[in-house]
Amino acid sequence: MTVDPASGAGWPDPPARMGFFTDTSVCIGCKACEVACKEWNGVPDDGFNLLGMSYDNTGGLSANSWRAVEFIEQPGHPDFRWLMMSNVCKHCTHAACLDVCPTGALFRTEFGTVVVQEDVCNGCGYCIPACPYGVIDQREDDGRAWKCTLCYDRIGDGLTPACAKACPTESIQYGPLDELRARADERLATLHGDGETSARLYGREPDDGVGGNGAFFLLLDEPEVYGLPPDPVVTTRDLPKMWRAAGIAALTMAAAVVTAFFGRNG
């Protein structure tokens, strides 16, 4: 049985784990979520970038884009379709970024989400390669790490995160994670019943490589099409074994030195 991440982080009697369910099948690519996120969180404008990639001027998640709407053109599809997805931090059950942060700037909230405290972050950057999704990024002007907080300040007051509040099609849904998973299962069954057999849930399962995500998605194609890793894993999963091996190696080396010293002077 998966341990609730907030309880595992030491929160006594935490509330229900909260999260996002993003249904890409109803995303219209309006980018209202991006704008709302920037406005509420004071995220800097990252400029109007002509990337030459469809209608996307964001390019992906970054320190200045905590929500990023992907535009994926599929001219080879029988219906010539566009796929759209509002990407965001996954708020992993087993978050490698937490494992490597040396200052405690990254912490697990009582809602099970993962937040960076910008006034504690020292800009070491260890969390960036630790993230299996490439979510966390540093700002060039100050070097600190930034990412989605799932609007920790809003949900603490019982409010809906800004992106979900602004989404006109309810592509981004917020609520208790168990309820969202049940809702996603129903939506997936409906799509399959309508003949959309390529639809699938991504990050929904608690037994996947990161213990399930606090922000999961309904996709209409393979994860790789959306730029998502097909089999994400906790990048720090082997650290305990590596530390044990390093400790044994150090003890073995020390024993060899002591033996050689006494053997030479015996």
Backbone as JSON, one array per atom type, in Angstrom:
{
  "sequence": "MTVDPASGAGWPDPPARMGFFTDTSVCIGCKACEVACKEWNGVPDDGFNLLGMSYDNTGGLSANSWRAVEFIEQPGHPDFRWLMMSNVCKHCTHAACLDVCPTGALFRTEFGTVVVQEDVCNGCGYCIPACPYGVIDQREDDGRAWKCTLCYDRIGDGLTPACAKACPTESIQYGPLDELRARADERLATLHGDGETSARLYGREPDDGVGGNGAFFLLLDEPEVYGLPPDPVVTTRDLPKMWRAAGIAALTMAAAVVTAFFGRNG",
  "N": [[0.85, -1.19, 0.0], [0.56, 2.2, -0.88], [2.2, 4.8, 0.8], [0.81, 7.78, 2.07], [2.13, 10.75, 0.8], [2.32, 13.15, 2.28], [1.97, 12.32, 4.93], [4.2, 10.67, 5.08], [6.1, 12.63, 5.01], [5.99, 13.69, 7.49], [3.79, 15.2, 8.29], [1.25, 15.64, 10.64], [-1.88, 14.05, 10.7], [-2.74, 14.87, 7.96], [-4.63, 16.73, 5.47], [-6.8, 15.62, 2.74], [-4.99, 14.38, -0.07], [-4.2, 16.62, -2.61], [-4.56, 17.51, -6.09], [-3.93, 17.71, -9.69], [-5.9, 16.88, -12.53], [-5.43, 16.64, -15.83], [-7.16, 16.81, -18.69], [-6.49, 16.19, -21.79], [-8.03, 15.86, -24.01], [-9.98, 17.76, -24.21], [-8.69, 20.13, -24.3], [-8.19, 23.33, -25.69], [-6.07, 24.85, -26.36], [-5.89, 27.53, -25.6], [-4.29, 28.88, -23.82], [-5.0, 30.19, -21.5], [-4.46, 29.18, -19.0], [-1.7, 29.47, -18.76], [-1.43, 32.25, -18.71], [-2.95, 32.92, -16.42], [-1.5, 31.62, -14.43], [0.95, 33.01, -14.52], [0.07, 35.6, -13.85], [-1.05, 35.32, -11.25], [1.05, 34.22, -9.71], [3.12, 35.94, -10.12], [4.99, 35.39, -12.1], [7.68, 36.01, -14.25], [7.47, 37.56, -17.52], [8.39, 35.69, -20.3], [8.96, 36.57, -22.78], [8.08, 37.05, -26.28], [8.49, 34.5, -28.19], [9.46, 33.46, -31.31], [9.39, 30.44, -32.25], [9.22, 28.77, -34.36], [7.76, 26.47, -34.25], [4.89, 25.32, -34.89], [2.11, 26.87, -33.34], [3.16, 27.45, -30.94], [4.64, 29.48, -28.59], [5.94, 29.19, -26.26], [7.46, 26.87, -25.75], [8.04, 25.01, -23.78], [8.18, 23.84, -20.34], [9.6, 25.98, -17.86], [11.67, 28.09, -15.75], [10.29, 30.42, -15.97], [7.9, 29.68, -17.02], [5.48, 28.03, -15.74], [3.26, 26.61, -16.32], [2.77, 25.14, -19.43], [1.52, 25.13, -22.6], [1.35, 22.63, -24.89], [1.56, 22.28, -28.42], [0.8, 20.05, -30.85], [1.12, 19.0, -33.98], [-0.43, 16.7, -36.12], [-0.25, 15.7, -39.04], [-0.3, 13.27, -40.36], [-2.29, 11.79, -39.24], [-5.46, 10.12, -39.6], [-7.59, 11.95, -39.41], [-6.29, 14.36, -39.59], [-5.2, 15.89, -37.15], [-4.83, 18.13, -34.32], [-2.97, 17.9, -31.39], [-3.21, 18.96, -28.08], [-1.87, 20.03, -24.99], [-1.73, 21.01, -21.66], [1.03, 21.32, -19.93], [2.71, 20.58, -16.8], [4.31, 20.69, -13.52], [4.69, 17.5, -11.98], [4.37, 16.82, -9.31], [5.35, 14.55, -7.83], [4.81, 11.38, -6.18], [7.02, 10.01, -5.1], [9.46, 12.03, -4.93], [12.32, 12.9, -6.5], [13.64, 15.32, -6.5], [13.31, 16.31, -3.95], [14.94, 14.6, -2.54], [17.55, 15.36, -3.18], [17.93, 18.02, -2.54], [19.91, 20.23, -0.75], [19.39, 22.21, 1.11], [16.82, 22.23, 2.08], [15.07, 23.76, 0.73], [13.23, 22.8, -1.07], [10.18, 21.32, -0.29], [7.71, 19.06, 1.09], [4.3, 19.62, 1.07], [1.4, 19.84, 3.28], [-0.65, 19.02, 1.68], [0.36, 17.16, 0.02], [1.76, 18.08, -2.13], [4.65, 19.46, -3.91], [6.88, 22.0, -3.18], [8.95, 24.84, -3.91], [10.89, 26.87, -1.86], [11.69, 30.01, -2.42], [13.21, 31.79, -0.93], [14.94, 30.23, 0.44], [16.3, 28.65, -1.29], [19.49, 28.01, -2.66], [20.47, 28.01, -5.17], [21.94, 25.82, -6.12], [21.26, 23.89, -7.99], [20.95, 21.12, -7.98], [18.5, 19.84, -8.02], [17.56, 19.99, -10.59], [18.67, 18.12, -12.62], [17.76, 15.92, -11.25], [15.03, 15.67, -11.54], [12.77, 13.6, -13.2], [11.19, 14.44, -15.26], [12.11, 16.78, -16.32], [11.24, 19.25, -15.34], [11.98, 21.3, -13.46], [13.69, 24.42, -13.33], [16.25, 26.96, -13.63], [16.44, 30.49, -13.03], [18.03, 32.88, -15.05], [18.86, 35.33, -14.02], [19.05, 35.15, -11.21], [19.66, 32.53, -10.54], [18.24, 30.77, -8.96], [16.0, 27.95, -8.31], [12.86, 27.27, -9.86], [9.38, 26.45, -10.1], [6.08, 25.05, -10.7], [3.86, 25.54, -7.97], [1.49, 24.42, -7.39], [-0.22, 26.35, -6.65], [0.08, 26.88, -3.8], [-0.46, 28.84, -1.89], [-3.05, 29.56, -2.51], [-4.61, 27.15, -2.35], [-4.34, 26.59, 0.29], [-6.08, 28.35, 1.42], [-8.45, 27.32, 0.66], [-9.04, 27.77, -2.0], [-9.25, 27.41, -5.6], [-6.51, 26.44, -7.69], [-4.9, 28.87, -9.81], [-4.61, 28.29, -12.59], [-6.44, 26.17, -13.11], [-8.77, 27.43, -12.36], [-9.01, 29.32, -14.37], [-9.3, 27.86, -16.7], [-11.28, 27.39, -19.54], [-12.58, 25.14, -20.53], [-12.55, 23.16, -18.67], [-10.44, 21.46, -18.9], [-8.26, 21.36, -17.23], [-8.47, 20.06, -14.15], [-9.05, 20.32, -10.68], [-8.66, 18.95, -7.4], [-9.37, 16.6, -4.66], [-7.09, 13.92, -4.88], [-7.87, 11.22, -5.08], [-10.53, 11.42, -5.87], [-10.2, 12.67, -8.34], [-8.85, 10.68, -9.74], [-10.82, 8.7, -9.94], [-12.7, 10.09, -11.47], [-11.2, 10.45, -13.78], [-10.92, 7.81, -14.64], [-13.55, 7.24, -15.37], [-13.89, 9.07, -17.47], [-12.0, 8.1, -19.28], [-13.1, 5.59, -19.88], [-15.42, 6.42, -21.17], [-14.37, 7.68, -23.48], [-13.1, 5.5, -24.7], [-15.35, 3.97, -25.2], [-16.48, 5.56, -27.12], [-14.91, 5.06, -29.24], [-12.35, 6.1, -29.23], [-9.74, 4.69, -28.98], [-7.05, 5.05, -28.55], [-6.71, 6.62, -26.38], [-5.38, 7.23, -23.13], [-4.34, 7.04, -19.66], [-1.91, 8.92, -17.96], [0.52, 8.8, -15.51], [-1.27, 8.22, -13.54], [-1.3, 5.81, -12.11], [-0.55, 4.39, -8.97], [1.52, 2.54, -8.74], [3.52, 3.06, -10.55], [6.73, 4.17, -11.92], [7.36, 6.38, -10.31], [5.72, 6.27, -8.2], [3.22, 7.2, -8.79], [1.57, 10.24, -9.84], [0.93, 13.53, -8.55], [-0.13, 15.26, -10.28], [-1.7, 14.36, -13.04], [-2.46, 12.98, -16.34], [-4.77, 12.74, -19.09], [-4.16, 11.34, -22.1], [-4.1, 11.38, -25.71], [-2.47, 9.93, -27.3], [0.72, 8.23, -27.58], [2.94, 8.74, -24.77], [5.45, 9.79, -25.5], [4.91, 11.32, -27.74], [3.98, 13.65, -26.69], [6.19, 14.6, -25.53], [6.81, 13.42, -23.12], [8.35, 11.22, -20.76], [8.18, 7.72, -21.33], [8.43, 5.74, -19.37], [8.87, 6.83, -16.55], [11.17, 7.13, -13.82], [12.17, 7.21, -10.38], [14.87, 9.16, -10.01], [16.72, 9.02, -7.99], [16.58, 6.54, -6.93], [18.51, 4.53, -6.6], [20.3, 5.56, -4.81], [20.51, 4.91, -1.93], [21.58, 2.27, -2.08], [23.93, 2.82, -3.44], [25.26, 4.48, -1.6], [25.61, 2.68, 0.49], [27.29, 0.83, -0.77], [29.48, 2.49, -1.25], [30.22, 3.04, 1.36], [30.95, 0.5, 2.3], [33.09, 0.02, 0.6], [34.83, 2.05, 1.44], [35.33, 1.27, 4.09], [36.57, -1.19, 3.61], [38.86, -0.35, 2.27], [40.06, 1.16, 4.29], [40.56, -0.85, 6.15], [42.38, -2.35, 4.74], [44.53, -0.58, 4.56], [45.23, -0.31, 7.28], [45.93, -2.96, 7.85], [48.1, -3.27, 6.14], [49.82, -1.38, 7.24], [50.35, -2.31, 9.9], [51.34, -4.78, 9.21], [53.7, -4.14, 7.93], [55.11, -2.97, 9.98], [55.23, -4.87, 11.87]],
  "CA": [[0.0, 0.0, 0.0], [1.36, 3.41, -1.01], [2.09, 5.71, 1.92], [0.49, 9.15, 1.69], [3.4, 11.48, 0.86], [2.32, 14.14, 3.35], [2.22, 11.58, 6.17], [5.58, 10.26, 5.02], [6.95, 13.81, 5.25], [5.89, 14.07, 8.89], [2.62, 16.02, 8.62], [0.27, 14.88, 11.44], [-3.28, 14.14, 10.25], [-2.85, 15.78, 6.82], [-5.89, 16.67, 4.72], [-6.76, 14.79, 1.54], [-3.99, 14.79, -1.06], [-4.8, 17.39, -3.69], [-3.78, 17.44, -7.32], [-4.48, 18.1, -10.99], [-6.16, 15.95, -13.62], [-5.49, 17.42, -17.06], [-7.8, 16.05, -19.76], [-6.03, 16.85, -23.02], [-9.01, 15.69, -25.09], [-10.84, 18.95, -24.31], [-7.85, 21.33, -24.32], [-8.31, 24.07, -26.95], [-4.84, 25.59, -26.6], [-6.11, 28.97, -25.45], [-3.22, 29.39, -22.96], [-5.51, 30.93, -20.35], [-3.79, 28.65, -17.82], [-0.37, 30.09, -18.69], [-1.59, 33.65, -18.31], [-3.42, 32.96, -15.04], [-0.37, 31.22, -13.59], [1.89, 34.12, -14.47], [-0.5, 36.74, -13.15], [-1.22, 35.07, -9.82], [2.32, 33.91, -9.06], [4.14, 36.93, -10.43], [6.03, 34.77, -12.93], [8.08, 36.99, -15.27], [7.23, 37.32, -18.93], [9.58, 35.12, -20.93], [9.12, 37.12, -24.12], [7.36, 36.45, -27.39], [9.52, 33.77, -28.91], [9.06, 32.81, -32.55], [10.19, 29.22, -32.19], [9.08, 28.0, -35.58], [7.12, 25.2, -33.93], [3.45, 25.49, -34.84], [1.69, 28.13, -32.72], [3.69, 27.49, -29.57], [5.72, 30.45, -28.35], [6.48, 28.91, -24.93], [8.55, 25.92, -25.97], [8.11, 24.01, -22.72], [8.23, 24.32, -18.96], [10.85, 26.65, -17.5], [11.55, 28.91, -14.55], [9.34, 31.49, -16.26], [6.68, 29.08, -17.57], [5.14, 26.93, -14.84], [2.31, 25.87, -17.16], [3.16, 25.32, -20.83], [0.6, 24.43, -23.49], [2.02, 22.01, -26.04], [0.81, 22.18, -29.67], [1.4, 18.95, -31.6], [0.42, 18.8, -35.25], [-0.35, 15.33, -36.63], [-0.81, 15.66, -40.4], [-0.44, 11.9, -40.81], [-3.45, 11.16, -38.62], [-6.58, 10.06, -40.55], [-8.43, 13.15, -39.33], [-5.39, 15.53, -39.52], [-5.58, 16.5, -35.89], [-3.9, 18.8, -33.42], [-3.0, 17.5, -29.99], [-2.85, 20.06, -27.19], [-1.74, 19.6, -23.6], [-1.15, 21.97, -20.72], [1.99, 20.58, -19.12], [2.95, 21.17, -15.48], [5.03, 19.83, -12.58], [3.88, 16.32, -11.67], [4.2, 16.68, -7.85], [5.51, 13.09, -7.71], [4.71, 10.73, -4.87], [8.42, 9.86, -4.7], [10.07, 13.15, -5.65], [13.78, 12.89, -6.41], [14.13, 16.68, -6.21], [13.37, 16.44, -2.49], [16.06, 13.79, -2.05], [18.87, 15.94, -3.44], [18.02, 19.42, -2.11], [20.72, 20.28, 0.46], [19.02, 23.3, 2.01], [15.43, 22.15, 2.51], [14.26, 24.72, -0.02], [12.12, 21.99, -1.57], [9.53, 20.61, 0.8], [6.4, 18.44, 0.84], [3.26, 20.32, 1.82], [0.39, 18.99, 3.9], [-1.55, 18.55, 0.63], [1.09, 16.18, -0.77], [2.43, 18.73, -3.26], [6.07, 19.78, -3.72], [7.05, 23.45, -3.35], [10.28, 25.43, -3.72], [10.92, 28.13, -1.11], [12.71, 30.79, -3.12], [14.09, 32.48, 0.01], [15.85, 29.24, 1.02], [17.06, 28.06, -2.39], [20.82, 28.61, -2.84], [20.85, 27.96, -6.58], [22.92, 24.76, -6.41], [20.83, 23.23, -9.21], [20.92, 19.66, -7.89], [17.15, 19.35, -8.28], [17.24, 20.05, -12.02], [18.86, 16.8, -13.25], [17.07, 14.88, -10.48], [13.63, 15.56, -11.98], [12.68, 12.72, -14.38], [10.36, 15.08, -16.28], [12.72, 18.01, -16.8], [10.34, 20.35, -14.99], [12.58, 22.39, -12.68], [14.61, 25.25, -14.11], [16.83, 28.1, -12.91], [16.39, 31.78, -13.71], [19.37, 33.36, -15.37], [19.25, 36.51, -13.25], [19.4, 34.86, -9.82], [20.15, 31.16, -10.42], [17.42, 29.91, -8.1], [15.1, 27.02, -8.97], [11.46, 27.66, -9.84], [8.44, 25.54, -10.75], [4.7, 25.12, -10.2], [3.62, 25.27, -6.55], [0.09, 24.07, -7.32], [-0.81, 27.51, -5.95], [0.02, 26.51, -2.38], [-1.09, 29.9, -1.11], [-4.49, 29.55, -2.78], [-5.3, 25.96, -1.85], [-4.35, 26.69, 1.75], [-7.27, 29.14, 1.77], [-9.62, 26.66, 0.09], [-9.28, 28.26, -3.35], [-8.77, 26.6, -6.72], [-5.33, 27.0, -8.35], [-5.25, 29.86, -10.82], [-4.73, 27.71, -13.93], [-7.69, 25.42, -13.19], [-9.85, 28.4, -12.27], [-9.13, 30.06, -15.62], [-9.5, 26.97, -17.85], [-12.68, 27.52, -19.95], [-13.16, 23.86, -20.93], [-12.31, 22.22, -17.58], [-9.37, 20.52, -19.24], [-7.49, 21.26, -15.99], [-9.38, 19.86, -13.02], [-8.35, 20.3, -9.39], [-9.45, 18.4, -6.31], [-8.74, 15.45, -3.99], [-6.51, 13.07, -5.9], [-8.67, 10.0, -5.24], [-11.7, 11.77, -6.67], [-9.75, 12.93, -9.7], [-8.54, 9.4, -10.39], [-12.1, 8.07, -10.28], [-13.26, 10.88, -12.57], [-10.4, 10.16, -14.97], [-11.27, 6.46, -15.09], [-14.84, 7.34, -16.06], [-13.68, 9.77, -18.73], [-11.29, 7.18, -20.18], [-14.06, 4.58, -20.32], [-16.3, 7.08, -22.13], [-13.64, 7.86, -24.73], [-12.94, 4.18, -25.31], [-16.66, 3.59, -25.71], [-16.75, 6.36, -28.31], [-14.01, 4.64, -30.3], [-11.03, 6.72, -29.1], [-9.03, 3.62, -28.29], [-5.68, 5.45, -28.25], [-6.71, 7.4, -25.14], [-4.76, 6.55, -22.0], [-4.0, 7.88, -18.52], [-0.47, 9.0, -17.73], [0.83, 9.25, -14.16], [-2.39, 7.94, -12.65], [-1.13, 4.59, -11.34], [0.35, 4.49, -7.81], [2.63, 1.59, -8.79], [4.45, 3.34, -11.63], [8.11, 4.38, -11.5], [7.51, 7.46, -9.32], [4.67, 6.11, -7.2], [2.04, 7.97, -9.19], [1.76, 11.68, -9.84], [-0.12, 14.4, -8.01], [-0.7, 15.9, -11.46], [-1.67, 13.33, -14.07], [-3.01, 13.42, -17.62], [-5.4, 11.87, -20.08], [-3.52, 11.59, -23.38], [-4.72, 10.75, -26.88], [-1.43, 9.24, -28.05], [1.82, 7.79, -26.75], [3.54, 9.83, -23.99], [6.57, 10.39, -26.21], [4.38, 12.31, -28.68], [3.82, 14.87, -25.91], [7.46, 14.93, -24.9], [6.83, 12.85, -21.77], [9.05, 9.93, -20.71], [7.2, 6.63, -21.26], [8.58, 4.97, -18.13], [9.66, 7.65, -15.62], [11.6, 6.48, -12.59], [12.8, 8.09, -9.4], [16.29, 9.17, -10.38], [17.55, 8.76, -6.81], [16.17, 5.24, -6.34], [19.67, 3.7, -6.29], [21.2, 6.25, -3.9], [20.83, 4.15, -0.71], [22.47, 1.17, -2.42], [25.23, 3.38, -3.8], [25.91, 4.93, -0.37], [26.05, 1.48, 1.21], [28.45, 0.29, -1.48], [30.61, 3.4, -1.01], [30.65, 2.85, 2.75], [31.67, -0.77, 2.4], [34.38, 0.2, -0.08], [35.69, 2.87, 2.3], [35.77, 0.44, 5.22], [37.51, -2.18, 3.09], [40.12, 0.34, 1.99], [40.67, 1.51, 5.57], [41.07, -2.09, 6.74], [43.58, -2.74, 3.98], [45.62, 0.34, 4.97], [45.64, -0.69, 8.64], [46.62, -4.25, 7.78], [49.42, -3.05, 5.51], [50.68, -0.63, 8.16], [50.83, -3.18, 10.98], [52.14, -5.85, 8.63], [55.03, -3.61, 7.63], [55.8, -2.61, 11.21], [55.15, -5.97, 12.84]],
  "C": [[0.89, 1.25, 0.0], [1.13, 4.33, 0.19], [1.76, 7.11, 1.41], [1.75, 9.99, 1.84], [3.45, 12.53, 1.96], [2.58, 13.48, 4.7], [3.67, 11.14, 6.23], [6.55, 11.39, 5.29], [6.83, 14.34, 6.67], [4.71, 14.95, 9.25], [1.64, 15.18, 9.44], [-1.14, 15.12, 10.93], [-3.44, 15.1, 9.07], [-4.22, 15.68, 6.17], [-5.75, 15.75, 3.51], [-5.67, 15.3, 0.59], [-4.69, 15.46, -2.24], [-3.94, 17.33, -4.94], [-4.52, 17.95, -8.53], [-4.78, 16.86, -11.82], [-6.35, 16.8, -14.87], [-5.98, 16.52, -18.19], [-7.46, 16.73, -21.08], [-7.06, 16.75, -24.14], [-9.94, 16.89, -25.23], [-10.03, 20.24, -24.24], [-7.97, 22.01, -25.68], [-7.09, 24.95, -27.21], [-4.95, 27.09, -26.41], [-5.03, 29.66, -24.63], [-3.71, 30.27, -21.81], [-4.82, 30.47, -19.07], [-2.41, 29.28, -17.65], [-0.47, 31.51, -18.17], [-1.99, 33.75, -16.84], [-2.31, 32.61, -14.07], [0.62, 32.37, -13.43], [1.35, 35.27, -13.63], [-0.57, 36.5, -11.65], [0.12, 34.93, -9.11], [3.43, 34.93, -9.34], [5.29, 36.36, -11.23], [6.4, 35.73, -14.05], [7.68, 36.57, -16.68], [8.51, 36.76, -19.54], [9.7, 35.53, -22.39], [8.28, 36.4, -25.16], [8.38, 35.8, -28.3], [8.95, 33.11, -30.17], [9.92, 31.56, -32.72], [10.13, 28.4, -33.47], [8.45, 26.65, -35.36], [5.62, 25.45, -33.78], [3.1, 26.84, -34.24], [2.22, 28.3, -31.31], [4.82, 28.5, -29.47], [6.33, 30.26, -26.96], [7.67, 27.95, -25.02], [8.68, 24.84, -24.92], [8.16, 24.66, -21.35], [9.6, 24.94, -18.68], [10.62, 27.42, -16.21], [10.53, 30.02, -14.73], [8.07, 30.99, -16.95], [6.35, 27.86, -16.74], [4.01, 26.07, -15.4], [2.72, 26.16, -18.6], [2.24, 24.48, -21.71], [1.36, 23.93, -24.72], [1.06, 21.97, -27.23], [1.51, 21.13, -30.53], [0.55, 18.69, -32.84], [0.65, 17.37, -35.74], [-0.98, 15.24, -38.01], [-1.02, 14.25, -40.91], [-1.63, 11.17, -40.22], [-4.61, 11.15, -39.62], [-7.45, 11.31, -40.57], [-7.62, 14.44, -39.33], [-5.7, 16.33, -38.25], [-4.42, 17.25, -35.24], [-4.08, 18.19, -32.04], [-2.53, 18.69, -29.17], [-2.83, 19.57, -25.76], [-1.11, 20.7, -22.77], [-0.26, 21.2, -19.74], [2.29, 21.33, -17.83], [3.79, 20.22, -14.65], [4.12, 18.7, -12.14], [3.66, 16.11, -10.17], [4.23, 15.19, -7.47], [5.31, 12.59, -6.28], [6.1, 10.51, -4.29], [9.22, 10.88, -5.51], [11.57, 13.18, -5.44], [14.33, 14.27, -6.08], [14.24, 16.91, -4.71], [14.59, 15.72, -1.92], [17.39, 14.53, -2.13], [19.01, 17.38, -2.95], [18.77, 19.53, -0.78], [20.28, 21.31, 1.49], [17.62, 23.18, 2.59], [14.55, 23.15, 1.8], [13.05, 24.03, -0.63], [11.5, 21.24, -0.4], [8.17, 20.07, 0.36], [5.36, 19.14, 1.7], [2.28, 19.32, 2.44], [-0.6, 18.43, 2.89], [-0.88, 17.52, -0.29], [1.82, 16.76, -1.96], [3.88, 19.06, -2.9], [6.29, 21.24, -4.09], [8.5, 23.85, -3.13], [10.13, 26.73, -2.94], [12.06, 28.98, -1.68], [13.66, 31.51, -2.18], [15.07, 31.55, 0.69], [16.76, 28.64, -0.06], [18.4, 28.78, -2.56], [21.33, 28.51, -4.27], [21.83, 26.87, -6.94], [22.56, 24.0, -7.68], [20.75, 21.73, -9.15], [19.55, 19.09, -8.29], [16.85, 19.24, -9.77], [17.48, 18.71, -12.72], [18.14, 15.68, -12.5], [15.65, 14.65, -10.96], [13.54, 14.7, -13.24], [11.88, 13.34, -15.52], [10.97, 16.37, -16.83], [11.91, 19.25, -16.48], [11.08, 21.55, -14.4], [13.63, 23.12, -13.51], [15.12, 26.39, -13.23], [16.66, 29.38, -13.72], [17.8, 32.31, -13.89], [19.8, 34.5, -14.47], [19.65, 36.2, -11.82], [19.84, 33.42, -9.57], [19.31, 30.24, -9.56], [16.47, 29.05, -8.92], [13.66, 27.46, -8.8], [10.62, 26.61, -10.56], [7.05, 25.77, -10.16], [4.64, 24.77, -8.72], [2.24, 24.68, -6.31], [-0.67, 25.12, -6.5], [-1.02, 27.21, -4.47], [-0.67, 27.58, -1.54], [-2.6, 29.93, -1.32], [-5.18, 28.34, -2.15], [-5.31, 25.92, -0.33], [-5.52, 27.48, 2.27], [-8.53, 28.55, 1.17], [-9.96, 27.11, -1.31], [-8.73, 27.3, -4.4], [-7.52, 27.24, -7.31], [-5.72, 27.86, -9.55], [-5.46, 29.25, -12.19], [-6.05, 26.97, -14.11], [-8.9, 26.37, -13.14], [-10.1, 29.08, -13.61], [-9.47, 29.18, -16.82], [-10.97, 26.97, -18.28], [-13.35, 26.2, -20.3], [-13.08, 22.8, -19.84], [-11.35, 21.11, -18.01], [-8.49, 20.3, -18.01], [-8.48, 21.18, -14.84], [-8.57, 19.7, -11.74], [-9.26, 19.69, -8.33], [-8.69, 17.31, -5.58], [-8.3, 14.42, -5.02], [-7.33, 11.8, -6.13], [-9.91, 10.27, -6.09], [-11.32, 12.03, -8.12], [-9.44, 11.63, -10.44], [-9.82, 8.68, -10.8], [-12.75, 8.78, -11.46], [-12.53, 10.58, -13.87], [-10.72, 8.77, -15.52], [-12.58, 6.48, -15.87], [-14.69, 8.01, -17.42], [-12.99, 8.86, -19.75], [-12.24, 6.13, -20.73], [-15.01, 5.17, -21.37], [-15.63, 7.23, -23.49], [-13.44, 6.53, -25.45], [-14.25, 3.7, -25.91], [-17.04, 4.34, -26.97], [-15.78, 6.04, -29.46], [-12.62, 5.26, -30.25], [-10.14, 5.77, -28.32], [-7.59, 3.98, -27.95], [-5.58, 6.25, -26.96], [-6.14, 6.58, -24.0], [-4.51, 7.55, -20.89], [-2.51, 7.79, -18.27], [-0.22, 9.57, -16.35], [-0.26, 8.97, -13.15], [-2.11, 6.79, -11.69], [-0.14, 4.75, -10.19], [1.55, 3.55, -7.86], [3.56, 1.84, -9.98], [5.82, 3.72, -11.06], [8.34, 5.48, -10.49], [6.42, 7.39, -8.25], [3.39, 6.84, -7.52], [2.3, 9.46, -9.05], [0.6, 12.41, -9.17], [-0.76, 15.23, -9.1], [-0.57, 14.89, -12.6], [-2.55, 13.74, -15.25], [-3.8, 12.32, -18.32], [-4.83, 12.28, -21.43], [-4.26, 10.87, -24.5], [-3.71, 10.03, -27.76], [-0.35, 8.81, -27.06], [2.43, 8.97, -25.98], [4.66, 10.55, -24.73], [6.11, 11.47, -27.19], [4.25, 13.67, -27.98], [5.12, 15.31, -25.24], [7.59, 14.43, -23.48], [7.57, 11.52, -21.79], [8.04, 8.79, -20.56], [7.24, 5.86, -19.95], [9.42, 5.77, -17.13], [10.0, 6.85, -14.36], [12.17, 7.53, -11.65], [14.3, 8.05, -9.63], [17.21, 8.87, -9.22], [17.28, 7.39, -6.2], [17.35, 4.38, -5.92], [20.62, 4.35, -5.3], [21.51, 5.46, -2.62], [21.81, 3.01, -0.98], [23.87, 1.68, -2.74], [25.98, 3.85, -2.55], [26.42, 3.74, 0.45], [27.3, 0.89, 0.57], [29.68, 1.15, -1.25], [31.13, 3.23, 0.41], [31.44, 1.58, 2.94], [33.04, -0.66, 1.76], [35.35, 1.0, 0.78], [36.22, 2.07, 3.48], [36.79, -0.6, 4.78], [38.87, -1.56, 2.84], [40.84, 0.69, 3.29], [41.27, 0.28, 6.24], [42.35, -2.53, 6.04], [44.77, -1.88, 4.37], [46.15, -0.04, 6.34], [46.42, -2.0, 8.63], [48.02, -4.09, 7.19], [50.36, -2.34, 6.46], [51.24, -1.53, 9.24], [51.66, -4.33, 10.44], [53.55, -5.42, 8.33], [55.8, -3.34, 8.89], [55.78, -3.73, 12.26], [56.46, -6.73, 13.02]]
}
